[in-house]
Amino acid sequence: MARKTVPLSPTFCAAVKHKGKPAGEKYFDGGGLYLLVKSAGKYWRIDYSLHKKRNTYAAGVYPETSLADARKVRDTIRTQLAKGIDPNVFKRQATLVAMEAASTTYESVAKEFHNVKSPGWSEGHAAKWLRMNELYLFPALGKLPIAEIRTKTVLDALRKIEGKGILSTAHDVQQIIGQVFRFAVQVGHLDYNPIPDLRGALKPHTAKHFPAIVDPARIGEMLRAIDGYTGQPTTTAALQLSPLLFQRPGNIRAMEWSWVNIETRTLSIPSESMKGIKERKLNGKPHIVPLADQAISILQRIQELTGHCKFVFPGVRTFSRPMSDGTINAALRRLDFGADEHVAHGFRATARTIIEERFPDIDAEIVEAALAHGKPGPLGSAYDRSEYLEDRRKVFQIWADYLDELRTGATIIPIRSAA
């Protein structure tokens, strides 16, 4: 005989008690839905049949799941069954997706991206990329499932950086988070990347060039002040070499004696110590800097003090490391050349600007090569070949002689270069 089903009511569900059966009592509502009443509590169950196999679906616990909610679940399951979908299989898959989404946080995806990409980056860039996340993004977004992060949440994090007045950092961080979200889409953690929607949301940032003195008379004043510097002899030598070599400050302060060849009058900076992508660092050629007479004289003088060390300019506290990256800038400030007027990196701009203005016959491409500015195409690589060393050597000597004239306060007129 078919079981007689009387629809349940909210009052009945609240009042019914367990009657003692170990397996509990079942009270049917129709369509396979019933309330299972046991000593431990009341549970919603739905019996169903698919592909001639019977099964039971757990639809919730009463009273957290009400009668009305249980009926909605039953209706959903009937729709799934009509499409040939097993509700228990569907539920397990949904649970796995939810668990994966909950565990796929912004921090985990960012570190996954870092692990994938950092082998192709320079060590410095890889470390800086991760440090920016640790400082600005992990505290605000790190523990959030990346699929649940919305543009407003990201914008709030960026606004905090913007509010500190470091606009360049805010834009850099926006670029970093964009990389992470784009990667999340590529590997299937996300279906949509919301970061492009933030384009233009931050205050514009105008990049500033490194402050540099380009007035010849003022350059002469700076050179005389450097010669009168009373600090560490190594700092004085680094200051004196900086305008002569006009290389990146990091290459000056980290200069090693193994790079210096007094006989060939060259400084050979290994490719791995140069600015650039990791591939170029690993496979590139050394950057050769010809040494003018004045540079040779300074190096020979400082060699008496530090020639036994690895570094030409070792640190004050230990010879095993080079001088601090802030040493030259600090010395310039002591000489009353503030950070708004001239910095260590500014010697490059000084040389590039003055050579272009005062020595128009010097090929600009050779100056760019002297600055180690990479140029794509065959022309750029040609100027980096060793046979152009003599042209560079002429440029560095002309520049060094010109600086000597500025130092003495001579009247400077443009000189037509033979280089």
C-alpha positions as CSV (number, residue, x, y, z in Angstrom):
1,M,0.0,0.0,0.0
2,A,1.3,3.5,-0.9
3,R,2.4,5.6,2.0
4,K,-0.1,8.4,2.8
5,T,1.6,11.8,2.9
6,V,0.2,14.8,4.8
7,P,2.1,18.0,4.1
8,L,4.0,19.2,7.1
9,S,3.4,22.5,8.8
10,P,5.8,24.9,10.7
11,T,3.9,24.2,13.9
12,F,4.3,20.5,13.6
13,C,8.0,20.7,12.8
14,A,8.6,22.8,15.9
15,A,6.5,20.6,18.2
16,V,7.3,17.0,17.1
17,K,9.5,15.0,19.5
18,H,11.7,12.0,19.1
19,K,9.7,8.9,20.1
20,G,12.6,6.6,20.9
21,K,13.4,4.6,17.7
22,P,17.1,4.3,17.3
23,A,16.9,5.2,13.6
24,G,14.5,8.0,14.4
25,E,11.1,8.8,12.9
26,K,10.4,10.1,9.4
27,Y,7.6,12.6,8.7
28,F,7.1,13.1,5.0
29,D,6.1,16.3,3.2
30,G,5.9,15.1,-0.4
31,G,8.2,14.9,-3.4
32,G,10.7,12.8,-1.4
33,L,11.2,15.4,1.4
34,Y,10.9,14.3,5.0
35,L,11.9,15.4,8.5
36,L,14.0,12.9,10.3
37,V,13.6,13.3,14.0
38,K,16.3,11.7,16.2
39,S,17.4,12.1,19.8
40,A,20.3,14.3,18.6
41,G,18.1,16.6,16.6
42,K,15.9,17.1,13.5
43,Y,17.2,16.7,10.0
44,W,15.8,17.3,6.5
45,R,16.3,14.5,4.0
46,I,15.2,14.0,0.4
47,D,14.9,10.5,-1.1
48,Y,15.4,10.4,-4.9
49,S,16.0,7.9,-7.7
50,L,18.3,8.4,-10.7
51,H,19.3,5.8,-13.3
52,K,17.4,3.2,-11.3
53,K,19.5,3.9,-8.2
54,R,18.0,5.2,-5.0
55,N,19.8,7.7,-2.9
56,T,19.3,10.3,-0.1
57,Y,20.2,13.9,0.0
58,A,20.9,15.8,3.2
59,A,19.0,19.1,2.9
60,G,19.9,20.8,6.2
61,V,19.2,20.8,9.9
62,Y,16.1,22.1,11.5
63,P,15.5,24.9,12.7
64,E,18.5,26.5,10.9
65,T,16.9,25.2,7.7
66,S,13.2,26.0,7.8
67,L,10.4,24.0,6.2
68,A,10.1,26.6,3.5
69,D,13.9,26.5,2.8
70,A,13.8,22.7,2.7
71,R,11.0,22.8,0.1
72,K,13.1,25.1,-2.0
73,V,16.0,22.7,-1.9
74,R,13.6,19.9,-2.9
75,D,12.4,21.9,-5.9
76,T,16.0,22.6,-6.9
77,I,16.8,18.9,-6.7
78,R,13.8,17.9,-8.8
79,T,15.0,20.3,-11.5
80,Q,18.5,18.8,-11.4
81,L,17.1,15.3,-11.6
82,A,15.0,16.3,-14.6
83,K,18.3,17.2,-16.3
84,G,20.0,14.0,-15.3
85,I,22.1,15.7,-12.6
86,D,22.9,13.8,-9.5
87,P,22.3,16.3,-6.6
88,N,24.8,14.7,-4.3
89,V,27.5,14.7,-7.0
90,F,26.7,18.3,-7.8
91,K,26.9,19.2,-4.1
92,R,30.3,17.6,-3.6
93,Q,31.6,19.5,-6.7
94,A,30.2,22.8,-5.4
95,T,31.8,22.1,-2.0
96,L,35.2,21.5,-3.6
97,V,34.9,24.6,-5.7
98,A,34.0,26.7,-2.6
99,M,36.9,25.2,-0.6
100,E,39.3,25.9,-3.4
101,A,38.0,29.5,-3.7
102,A,38.4,30.0,0.1
103,S,41.9,28.7,0.1
104,T,42.9,30.6,-3.1
105,T,43.7,33.9,-1.4
106,Y,45.3,37.0,-2.9
107,E,48.5,36.1,-1.0
108,S,48.6,32.6,-2.2
109,V,48.0,33.6,-5.9
110,A,50.6,36.4,-5.6
111,K,53.2,34.0,-4.3
112,E,52.3,31.5,-7.0
113,F,52.8,34.2,-9.6
114,H,56.1,35.1,-8.0
115,N,57.3,31.5,-8.0
116,V,56.5,31.2,-11.7
117,K,57.9,34.5,-12.9
118,S,60.8,35.3,-10.6
119,P,63.3,32.9,-12.2
120,G,63.2,35.2,-15.2
121,W,63.6,38.3,-13.2
122,S,66.7,39.9,-11.6
123,E,67.2,39.1,-8.0
124,G,66.6,42.8,-7.1
125,H,63.4,43.0,-9.0
126,A,62.1,39.8,-7.6
127,A,62.8,40.9,-4.0
128,K,61.3,44.3,-4.6
129,W,58.1,42.9,-6.1
130,L,57.5,40.6,-3.1
131,R,58.4,43.3,-0.6
132,M,55.9,45.7,-2.2
133,N,53.2,43.1,-1.7
134,E,54.3,42.5,1.9
135,L,54.2,46.2,2.7
136,Y,51.0,47.3,0.9
137,L,48.8,44.4,-0.3
138,F,49.1,41.4,1.9
139,P,48.0,43.3,5.1
140,A,44.8,44.5,3.3
141,L,44.1,41.7,0.8
142,G,46.3,38.8,1.6
143,K,43.8,36.6,3.5
144,L,40.8,37.4,1.2
145,P,39.8,34.8,-1.4
146,I,40.8,36.4,-4.7
147,A,37.5,35.5,-6.3
148,E,35.7,37.7,-3.7
149,I,37.9,40.8,-4.0
150,R,36.1,43.6,-5.7
151,T,37.4,46.8,-7.2
152,K,36.3,48.9,-4.2
153,T,38.5,46.8,-1.9
154,V,41.5,47.2,-4.1
155,L,40.9,50.9,-4.5
156,D,40.7,51.3,-0.8
157,A,44.1,49.7,-0.4
158,L,45.6,51.9,-3.2
159,R,44.0,55.0,-1.6
160,K,45.9,54.4,1.6
161,I,49.1,54.5,-0.3
162,E,48.0,57.5,-2.2
163,G,47.1,59.3,1.0
164,K,50.7,59.0,2.2
165,G,51.7,61.2,-0.8
166,I,53.7,58.4,-2.5
167,L,51.9,58.5,-5.8
168,S,54.6,56.7,-7.7
169,T,54.3,53.8,-5.3
170,A,50.5,53.7,-5.6
171,H,50.8,53.4,-9.3
172,D,53.5,50.7,-9.0
173,V,51.4,48.7,-6.6
174,Q,48.4,49.0,-8.9
175,Q,50.5,47.5,-11.7
176,I,51.6,44.7,-9.4
177,I,48.1,43.7,-8.3
178,G,47.1,43.9,-12.0
179,Q,49.7,41.3,-12.8
180,V,48.4,39.0,-10.0
181,F,44.8,39.2,-11.1
182,R,45.7,38.7,-14.8
183,F,47.6,35.6,-13.8
184,A,44.7,34.4,-11.7
185,V,42.5,34.5,-14.8
186,Q,45.1,32.7,-16.9
187,V,45.4,29.8,-14.5
188,G,41.7,29.5,-13.8
189,H,41.4,31.0,-10.3
190,L,39.2,33.8,-11.7
191,D,36.8,34.3,-14.6
192,Y,37.1,38.1,-14.6
193,N,39.9,40.6,-13.8
194,P,38.5,43.7,-12.2
195,I,41.8,45.7,-12.1
196,P,41.5,47.3,-15.5
197,D,38.3,49.0,-14.3
198,L,40.5,51.0,-11.9
199,R,42.5,52.7,-14.7
200,G,42.5,56.4,-14.1
201,A,41.1,56.1,-10.5
202,L,44.3,57.3,-8.9
203,K,45.8,60.8,-9.0
204,P,48.1,61.2,-11.9
205,H,51.8,60.8,-11.2
206,T,54.4,62.7,-13.2
207,A,57.8,61.0,-13.1
208,K,60.6,63.3,-12.0
209,H,64.1,63.1,-13.4
210,F,67.0,62.8,-11.0
211,P,68.1,66.3,-10.0
212,A,71.3,67.2,-11.8
213,I,73.4,70.3,-12.2
214,V,73.9,71.3,-15.9
215,D,75.2,74.8,-15.5
216,P,78.9,74.7,-16.2
217,A,79.8,77.3,-13.6
218,R,77.9,75.5,-10.9
219,I,79.5,72.2,-12.0
220,G,82.9,73.9,-11.4
221,E,81.8,74.9,-7.9
222,M,80.7,71.3,-7.2
223,L,84.0,69.9,-8.4
224,R,86.0,72.2,-6.2
225,A,83.8,71.4,-3.3
226,I,84.4,67.7,-3.9
227,D,88.1,68.2,-3.9
228,G,87.9,69.9,-0.6
229,Y,85.7,67.2,1.0
230,T,87.1,66.2,4.4
231,G,85.3,62.9,5.0
232,Q,86.5,59.3,4.4
233,P,89.2,59.1,1.7
234,T,87.1,56.4,-0.1
235,T,84.1,58.7,-0.2
236,T,86.2,61.4,-1.6
237,A,87.6,59.1,-4.3
238,A,84.0,57.9,-5.1
239,L,82.8,61.5,-5.4
240,Q,85.7,62.4,-7.7
241,L,85.2,59.4,-9.9
242,S,81.4,59.8,-10.2
243,P,81.5,62.7,-12.7
244,L,84.4,61.3,-14.6
245,L,82.8,57.9,-15.2
246,F,79.1,59.0,-15.1
247,Q,78.0,55.4,-14.5
248,R,75.1,54.3,-12.3
249,P,75.7,55.0,-8.6
250,G,75.3,51.3,-7.7
251,N,78.1,50.3,-10.1
252,I,80.3,53.0,-8.7
253,R,79.9,52.1,-5.0
254,A,80.1,48.3,-5.7
255,M,83.1,48.6,-8.0
256,E,85.5,45.7,-7.5
257,W,89.3,45.8,-8.1
258,S,88.9,42.8,-10.4
259,W,86.9,45.0,-12.7
260,V,89.8,47.5,-13.0
261,N,92.6,47.1,-15.4
262,I,95.2,49.8,-15.0
263,E,97.3,48.5,-18.0
264,T,94.4,48.6,-20.5
265,R,92.9,51.6,-18.8
266,T,89.5,50.1,-18.6
267,L,86.7,49.4,-16.1
268,S,84.9,46.2,-17.0
269,I,81.5,46.0,-15.2
270,P,80.1,42.4,-15.4
271,S,76.7,42.0,-17.2
272,E,75.2,40.5,-14.0
273,S,76.0,43.8,-12.2
274,M,74.3,46.0,-14.8
275,K,70.7,47.1,-14.9
276,G,68.5,44.9,-17.0
277,I,66.4,41.7,-17.2
278,K,67.9,38.5,-15.9
279,E,68.5,37.0,-19.4
280,R,70.6,40.0,-20.3
281,K,72.5,39.8,-17.0
282,L,73.3,36.1,-17.6
283,N,74.1,36.2,-21.3
284,G,75.2,39.8,-21.8
285,K,78.7,41.2,-22.3
286,P,80.5,43.3,-19.7
287,H,80.1,47.0,-20.0
288,I,83.5,48.5,-20.7
289,V,84.2,52.0,-19.4
290,P,87.5,53.6,-20.7
291,L,89.4,55.3,-18.0
292,A,90.7,58.8,-18.6
293,D,94.1,59.9,-17.2
294,Q,92.3,61.7,-14.3
295,A,90.4,58.5,-13.4
296,I,93.6,56.4,-13.5
297,S,95.2,58.8,-11.1
298,I,92.3,58.6,-8.6
299,L,92.3,54.8,-8.7
300,Q,96.0,54.5,-8.2
301,R,95.8,56.8,-5.2
302,I,92.9,54.9,-3.6
303,Q,94.5,51.5,-4.4
304,E,97.1,52.2,-1.8
305,L,94.3,52.1,0.8
306,T,91.9,49.5,-0.5
307,G,93.9,47.5,-3.0
308,H,93.9,44.5,-0.6
309,C,90.1,44.5,-0.5
310,K,87.6,43.1,-2.9
311,F,85.8,46.4,-3.3
312,V,87.4,49.7,-4.4
313,F,85.2,51.5,-2.0
314,P,84.6,49.1,1.0
315,G,82.2,50.0,3.8
316,V,83.4,51.7,6.9
317,R,82.4,48.9,9.3
318,T,83.4,46.0,7.2
319,F,85.6,45.5,4.1
320,S,83.5,42.5,3.0
321,R,80.7,44.8,1.7
322,P,80.8,48.0,-0.4
323,M,80.0,51.4,0.9
324,S,76.4,52.2,1.6
325,D,74.1,53.2,-1.3
326,G,73.4,56.5,0.5
327,T,77.1,57.5,1.1
328,I,77.6,59.7,-2.0
329,N,74.3,61.5,-1.7
330,A,75.0,62.1,2.0
331,A,78.4,63.6,1.1
332,L,76.8,65.8,-1.5
333,R,74.4,67.2,1.1
334,R,77.3,67.8,3.4
335,L,78.8,69.9,0.6
336,D,75.5,71.9,0.4
337,F,74.3,70.2,-2.8
338,G,70.8,69.2,-1.7
339,A,68.7,66.4,-3.0
340,D,66.6,68.9,-4.9
341,E,69.7,70.2,-6.8
342,H,72.0,67.2,-7.5
343,V,72.1,63.6,-6.5
344,A,74.6,60.8,-7.3
345,H,72.6,59.6,-10.3
346,G,72.5,63.1,-11.6
347,F,76.2,62.9,-12.8
348,R,74.8,60.8,-15.7
349,A,72.4,63.5,-16.7
350,T,75.1,66.2,-16.3
351,A,77.4,64.4,-18.7
352,R,74.7,63.5,-21.2
353,T,73.4,67.1,-21.3
354,I,76.7,69.0,-21.3
355,I,78.3,66.7,-23.9
356,E,75.4,67.2,-26.2
357,E,75.4,71.0,-25.8
358,R,79.2,71.6,-25.8
359,F,80.4,68.9,-28.1
360,P,77.9,68.6,-30.9
361,D,80.4,66.6,-33.1
362,I,80.5,63.7,-30.6
363,D,78.2,61.0,-31.9
364,A,75.2,60.7,-29.6
365,E,75.1,57.0,-30.1
366,I,78.6,56.6,-28.6
367,V,77.5,58.7,-25.6
368,E,74.5,56.5,-25.1
369,A,76.7,53.4,-25.3
370,A,79.0,55.0,-22.7
371,L,76.0,55.5,-20.4
372,A,75.1,51.8,-21.0
373,H,71.7,52.7,-22.4
374,G,70.6,49.7,-24.3
375,K,69.4,50.3,-27.8
376,P,67.5,47.7,-29.8
377,G,68.4,46.8,-33.3
378,P,71.8,46.2,-35.1
379,L,73.0,49.8,-34.5
380,G,72.7,49.5,-30.8
381,S,74.6,46.3,-30.6
382,A,77.2,47.6,-33.0
383,Y,78.1,50.5,-30.7
384,D,78.5,48.0,-27.9
385,R,81.3,46.1,-29.7
386,S,84.9,46.3,-28.6
387,E,86.2,48.0,-31.8
388,Y,84.3,51.2,-30.7
389,L,86.3,51.3,-27.5
390,E,88.7,53.9,-28.9
391,D,85.9,56.2,-29.8
392,R,84.6,55.9,-26.3
393,R,88.0,56.5,-24.9
394,K,88.3,59.8,-26.7
395,V,84.9,60.9,-25.3
396,F,85.9,60.1,-21.7
397,Q,89.2,61.9,-22.0
398,I,87.6,65.0,-23.6
399,W,85.0,65.0,-20.8
400,A,87.6,64.6,-18.1
401,D,89.7,67.5,-19.6
402,Y,86.6,69.6,-19.8
403,L,85.8,69.0,-16.1
404,D,89.3,70.1,-15.2
405,E,88.7,73.4,-17.0
406,L,85.5,73.8,-15.1
407,R,87.2,73.1,-11.9
408,T,89.8,75.8,-12.4
409,G,87.1,78.3,-13.5
410,A,88.4,78.7,-17.0
411,T,86.2,80.3,-19.7
412,I,84.7,77.3,-21.5
413,I,83.9,77.5,-25.2
414,P,82.4,74.6,-27.3
415,I,85.1,72.3,-28.6
416,R,84.7,70.4,-31.8
417,S,85.4,66.8,-31.0
418,A,87.3,64.4,-33.2
419,A,85.4,61.5,-31.8
